[in-house]
Amino acid sequence: MEALRQQIAKMRQSFFDEEILDKYFLQLEQLEDISNPGFVKDVVTLYLRDSTKTLATIEDEMAKSPVDFMNLDKCFHQLKGSSASVGANKVLNEVNKAREHCKEGNLEA
């Protein structure tokens, strides 16, 4: 059991080392306590569920012809906010890039 905990701790640290997660995830973890031991799991589960829906909407928007970059940017903005709130740094960085491409009207990028 101790080996598994060490493996999980090592993997968790790698997420920070690789900048997949950021300090906001640490703040999220600090909100978990004895009265709500599954808080982080619940929040991350909601994030993943909602992000999956948002990504499907983004795909739908990108398939339209012509692409409505304003609507597409709204979807990316929603994903940006939820990603930032859980500390999903890598996703946040990619969403920021995608929003810049929306502003340029560059669907290929």
Buried (B, 14 or more C-beta within 10 A) or exposed (E): EEEEEEEEEEEEEEBBEEEBBBEBBEEBBEEBEEEEEEBBEEBBEEBEEEBEEBEEBBEEBBEEEEBEBEBBBBBBBBBBEBBBBBBBBBBBBBBEEBBEBBEEEEEEE
